[in-house]
């Protein structure tokens, strides 16, 4: 009978040593909570839709226009479908670009398309 308990204890020790080697030491509640907070924050930043503000700042609108200027075509959401139009900044001279936007006019990639997200508007 004593031999049975001795073998069972030995087996449990081997199993605990294997789990410790494979998965590392157990997490405390605080460590687990911090990990869960990081996962929730990542989900909030990457997976949930972000709405554009009703009164958007001039700086934010210019940033979006400079980003869109790199593409040859724009797909714009019309409420029921995407409508493709050519980039109007292609024909714009550098002097007019520097007057409206700061910096140099970006290089346009041929046959590239910029499509906004219809949910978020970005």
Beta strands, then each sheet from edge to edge (+ up, - down):
strand 1: 71-77
strand 2: 82-86
strand 3: 109-115
sheet 1: 2+ 1- 3-
end
